[in-house]
Amino acid sequence: MPQKRRGQTPVEEAVARILNALDVPEKTEEIPLLQALGRVAAGDVCARVAQPPFDRSALDGYALRAADIAAAGPETPVTLPVGRYLCAGSDPGGPLAPGTAARIMTGAPVPAGADCVLRQEDTESDGQTVTFHAHVEARANVCFAGEDIAPGKCLVPAGTRLDEVSLGLLAGQGVQTVTVYAKPRAALMPTGDELCSPETPLRPGKIYDSNGPMLAARMLRLRCRAHPAGGRPG
């Protein structure tokens, strides 16, 4: 270990003194979501809405009541009228009438009254009617509201460094801004009688300051706000 010289303070002791003297408040700021990549969440961010926000189909097929095709099989097909066509983004409309089916695409809302979805591979359709060659249990192939995320669930705990996944989760909740800790600020003051700034003519015995820009760049990489000191005397 380097010996302490008279009048000098060991580096470790100097750092400890500086840190003990600091009283830095934890400043926060609210910023647009797409500017928050890499920043640190200043508080828990919880779900505002359920995900999915409605019952939706897990596959392409037909939404219906399982009881209406309970007897369907390869040798005992069941035919039902097709009452509506639903794709992702559709309004599901009113309740599905008993004894009817709705053509439905993956991600589309399952109408009230329907309790399952049967995949299209087990059916034949002419557009007006659909024939089922298999039956299905109630609740099959339906992603129910809140199944993935329930309202109030903590999505991003305080202290989380926000990444692409975090931003995607928050965007799915309609979040536009997020509160994060403010970036640390640091002032750089390279010293030395031999140093001069780039705008100063290089005189005999002088060198351009390289440590200041190098350390400033490193601080920027660490997401600090670096403030290099002004020009050095020439």
Secondary structure per residue as TSV (DSSP state, phi and psi in degrees):
chain	resnum	aa	ss	phi	psi
A	1	M	-	360.0	134.3
A	2	P	-	-58.1	139.4
A	3	Q	-	-77.4	141.7
A	4	K	-	-76.0	124.5
A	5	R	-	-90.3	157.2
A	6	R	T	-59.3	130.0
A	7	G	T	84.5	-1.2
A	8	Q	-	-110.7	150.7
A	9	T	-	-111.8	126.9
A	10	P	-	-54.5	148.3
A	11	V	H	-56.5	-45.4
A	12	E	H	-59.6	-42.1
A	13	E	H	-67.6	-39.5
A	14	A	H	-63.3	-43.9
A	15	V	H	-62.6	-43.1
A	16	A	H	-62.0	-41.4
A	17	R	H	-61.5	-43.4
A	18	I	H	-63.9	-46.6
A	19	L	H	-65.4	-38.4
A	20	N	H	-67.6	-26.6
A	21	A	H	-84.8	-12.4
A	22	L	-	-77.5	141.0
A	23	D	-	-136.1	79.6
A	24	V	-	-98.4	115.4
A	25	P	-	-68.3	148.4
A	26	E	-	-85.0	93.0
A	27	K	-	-78.7	144.9
A	28	T	E	-126.6	163.7
A	29	E	E	-150.9	150.5
A	30	E	E	-101.7	123.5
A	31	I	E	-130.0	158.7
A	32	P	E	-59.3	146.7
A	33	L	G	-54.3	-45.0
A	34	L	G	-73.6	-6.4
A	35	Q	G	-98.2	2.3
A	36	A	-	-94.4	0.2
A	37	L	T	-58.9	126.6
A	38	G	T	85.8	-9.7
A	39	R	-	-84.2	169.6
A	40	V	B	-109.8	125.2
A	41	A	B	-63.3	132.3
A	42	A	S	-89.1	-5.3
A	43	G	S	-162.0	165.5
A	44	D	-	-62.5	138.4
A	45	V	E	-115.8	118.1
A	46	C	E	-109.6	159.3
A	47	A	-	-67.3	134.6
A	48	R	S	-91.7	-33.2
A	49	V	S	-131.0	160.2
A	50	A	-	-72.5	150.2
A	51	Q	B	-129.6	122.6
A	52	P	S	-67.8	157.3
A	53	P	S	-78.2	-6.1
A	54	F	S	-152.9	163.3
A	55	D	-	-66.2	129.5
A	56	R	E	-135.5	157.2
A	57	S	E	-76.8	138.5
A	58	A	S	-88.2	-6.0
A	59	L	S	-159.9	172.7
A	60	D	S	-79.8	130.6
A	61	G	E	175.2	-135.3
A	62	Y	E	-136.3	129.8
A	63	A	E	-90.3	138.6
A	64	L	E	-167.3	-177.6
A	65	R	-	-91.0	128.4
A	66	A	G	-57.9	-34.5
A	67	A	G	-64.0	-25.7
A	68	D	G	-71.5	-19.2
A	69	I	G	-126.7	27.0
A	70	A	T	-60.1	-26.7
A	71	A	T	-95.4	1.0
A	72	A	-	-70.8	142.3
A	73	G	-	-167.2	177.5
A	74	P	S	-55.8	-35.8
A	75	E	S	-98.2	-9.8
A	76	T	S	-132.5	66.9
A	77	P	-	-65.8	152.5
A	78	V	E	-123.5	132.6
A	79	T	E	-112.8	134.1
A	80	L	E	-130.2	151.3
A	81	P	E	-71.9	146.6
A	82	V	E	-93.5	114.8
A	83	G	E	-89.6	-22.9
A	84	R	E	-163.2	166.6
A	85	Y	E	-123.4	125.3
A	86	L	E	-124.6	127.5
A	87	C	-	-121.8	173.5
A	88	A	T	-57.5	129.2
A	89	G	T	95.3	-7.3
A	90	S	-	-71.9	151.2
A	91	D	-	-79.4	123.6
A	92	P	-	-67.7	-15.4
A	93	G	-	75.1	-163.2
A	94	G	S	-76.5	-178.4
A	95	P	-	-59.1	144.7
A	96	L	-	-73.9	129.5
A	97	A	-	-67.8	141.7
A	98	P	T	-56.7	144.4
A	99	G	T	78.3	13.6
A	100	T	-	-128.6	166.4
A	101	A	E	-129.1	159.7
A	102	A	E	-122.1	126.2
A	103	R	E	-66.1	130.5
A	104	I	E	-140.1	143.3
A	105	M	-	-105.7	161.9
A	106	T	T	-55.5	129.7
A	107	G	T	88.4	-9.7
A	108	A	-	-74.7	151.2
A	109	P	B	-69.7	136.4
A	110	V	-	-82.5	125.3
A	111	P	-	-68.3	152.2
A	112	A	T	-57.5	144.1
A	113	G	T	99.1	-36.4
A	114	A	-	-79.5	140.0
A	115	D	-	-123.9	7.9
A	116	C	E	-163.9	169.7
A	117	V	E	-132.8	132.5
A	118	L	E	-106.2	134.2
A	119	R	E	-65.6	149.0
A	120	Q	G	-65.3	-24.6
A	121	E	G	-63.7	-18.9
A	122	D	G	-99.9	21.0
A	123	T	E	-136.7	167.4
A	124	E	E	-135.4	138.2
A	125	S	E	-142.0	145.7
A	126	D	-	-106.7	10.5
A	127	G	S	96.2	-31.4
A	128	Q	S	-99.9	-34.0
A	129	T	E	-131.7	163.1
A	130	V	E	-135.3	135.8
A	131	T	E	-108.1	128.6
A	132	F	E	-101.5	130.5
A	133	H	S	-108.0	11.9
A	134	A	S	-156.1	157.7
A	135	H	-	-106.3	173.8
A	136	V	-	-148.8	150.9
A	137	E	-	-79.8	153.8
A	138	A	T	-59.6	143.3
A	139	R	T	78.9	-1.3
A	140	A	T	-71.1	138.9
A	141	N	T	61.8	30.1
A	142	V	E	-122.2	129.7
A	143	C	E	-93.7	112.9
A	144	F	-	-84.7	152.2
A	145	A	T	-54.7	131.7
A	146	G	T	78.2	4.7
A	147	E	S	-65.2	-36.6
A	148	D	S	-88.1	-46.1
A	149	I	B	-139.4	124.7
A	150	A	-	-92.5	145.7
A	151	P	T	-54.9	136.9
A	152	G	T	93.2	-12.3
A	153	K	-	-66.9	136.5
A	154	C	E	-73.7	117.8
A	155	L	E	-93.5	-38.5
A	156	V	E	-133.6	104.0
A	157	P	-	-67.9	152.9
A	158	A	T	-56.2	140.3
A	159	G	T	92.7	-4.1
A	160	T	-	-75.8	131.6
A	161	R	B	-79.6	120.9
A	162	L	-	-74.4	124.5
A	163	D	-	-116.2	-171.1
A	164	E	H	-62.2	-38.4
A	165	V	H	-65.3	-44.7
A	166	S	H	-58.7	-45.3
A	167	L	H	-65.2	-36.5
A	168	G	H	-64.3	-42.2
A	169	L	H	-60.7	-44.4
A	170	L	H	-70.1	-37.4
A	171	A	H	-61.8	-37.2
A	172	G	T	-65.6	-13.3
A	173	Q	T	-100.0	3.3
A	174	G	T	79.9	14.7
A	175	V	-	-72.3	131.0
A	176	Q	-	-107.5	-29.8
A	177	T	E	-133.1	158.4
A	178	V	E	-140.9	144.3
A	179	T	E	-91.0	123.8
A	180	V	E	-128.8	164.1
A	181	Y	E	-71.9	141.3
A	182	A	-	-65.4	150.9
A	183	K	-	-66.0	141.1
A	184	P	-	-62.3	149.6
A	185	R	E	-116.3	138.8
A	186	A	E	-138.6	137.9
A	187	A	E	-105.8	133.9
A	188	L	E	-105.6	132.3
A	189	M	-	-135.4	74.9
A	190	P	-	-60.9	139.0
A	191	T	-	-122.7	156.6
A	192	G	-	146.3	129.1
A	193	D	T	-62.8	-20.1
A	194	E	T	-83.6	-9.8
A	195	L	E	-84.7	143.8
A	196	C	E	-143.0	156.0
A	197	S	-	-84.7	160.5
A	198	P	T	-58.7	-29.6
A	199	E	T	-80.0	-3.4
A	200	T	S	-98.1	133.0
A	201	P	-	-57.5	138.2
A	202	L	-	-76.4	111.9
A	203	R	-	-97.4	164.7
A	204	P	T	-54.1	132.1
A	205	G	T	83.5	-0.3
A	206	K	-	-105.2	157.1
A	207	I	E	-135.3	154.3
A	208	Y	E	-75.2	144.8
A	209	D	-	-71.7	118.9
A	210	S	-	-111.1	-27.6
A	211	N	H	-66.0	-38.2
A	212	G	H	-58.9	-56.3
A	213	P	H	-61.1	-37.2
A	214	M	H	-63.6	-46.4
A	215	L	H	-69.3	-34.7
A	216	A	H	-62.9	-41.8
A	217	A	H	-64.1	-39.4
A	218	R	H	-64.5	-40.3
A	219	M	H	-65.6	-37.9
A	220	L	H	-63.1	-38.4
A	221	R	H	-63.5	-32.0
A	222	L	T	-85.6	8.9
A	223	R	T	68.3	30.1
A	224	C	-	-91.9	165.4
A	225	R	E	-99.7	107.3
A	226	A	E	-94.4	137.3
A	227	H	E	-126.9	88.7
A	228	P	E	-62.8	146.8
A	229	A	-	-69.4	165.6
A	230	G	-	-72.1	-167.9
A	231	G	-	-60.7	153.4
A	232	R	-	-94.6	151.5
A	233	P	-	-63.7	140.0
A	234	G	-	-86.6	360.0
